[in-house]
Every structure is written in C-alpha cells, then in structure tokens.
Amino acid sequence: MRYLALMLLAPPLLILCWGYWAYPKSLPRSAGRRTFDVAALLLALVTAVQCALLGFDHAALPSVDGFGRASGAIWQQVLPALYGYGAFAAVLAVAMVWRHLCWGRRR
C-alpha cells in the first residue's frame, strides 16, 4: 500500500513533465538546455518520490475502536500524493525561472 500514492501521482506528473519539456517554444533548444531540462525533471521526480514516501510515513493512522477503524484512512494515500505533487511543482517552478534566466531572450 505504500506505493499506491505514487501510482496515483504518476499521471499528473507525466503531464507536467511533458508541459515542462515542450514549452515555451520560444526558447532555443540547445544541447545545454536539454541537459538542464533532463536534470531538472530527474531532480523533480526524485524529490516527488521522496516527499511522497515521507508523507506516507507521517500520515496519522486512524484509531481502531470497538466498531473497527474510524474514517480517515484515505489520508494515508492522499497526503503522500499532495506532498509529492507539491514538491514536483516547486522544483519545476524554480527550474522554469532558472531556465528563463539562462536561455531567455536577451534584449
């Protein structure tokens, strides 16, 4: 069950990877930029996985009483997905700003 959150997280992250890779089309597509993009995407993916696993470890489990487990066990899967998505988006946002500063149009 630990990796269910990562499976839930994969489709939106793949869409964000494609969006980061494909846009903006106005930037030059040099070997240096592609190397930077690959490094940024790998860093974002590793950060997302680590934050998702951290979120799974820190999600509070509901207590078990006489009637069984209380509601709220879904948060053990939702919290890691939120942590991973947030970390991925944060790394890509920093990479986009940095990429624009390095390869943006010079005026």
C-alpha positions, 0 to 999 in steps of 0.5 A: 500500500505504500506505493499506491500514492505514487501510482496515483501521482504518476499521471499528473506528473507525466503531464507536467513533465511533458508541459515542462519539456515542450514549452515555451517554444520560444526558447532555443533548444540547445544541447545545454538546455536539454541537459538542464531540462533532463536534470531538472525533471530527474531532480523533480521526480526524485524529490516527488518520490521522496516527499511522497514516501515521507508523507506516507510515513507521517500520515496519522493512522486512524484509531481502531475502536470497538466498531473497527477503524474510524474514517480517515484512512484515505489520508494515508494515500492522499497526503503522500500524493499532495506532498509529492505533487507539491514538491514536483511543482516547486522544483519545476517552478524554480527550474522554469525561472532558472531556465528563463534566466539562462536561455531567455531572450536577451534584449 
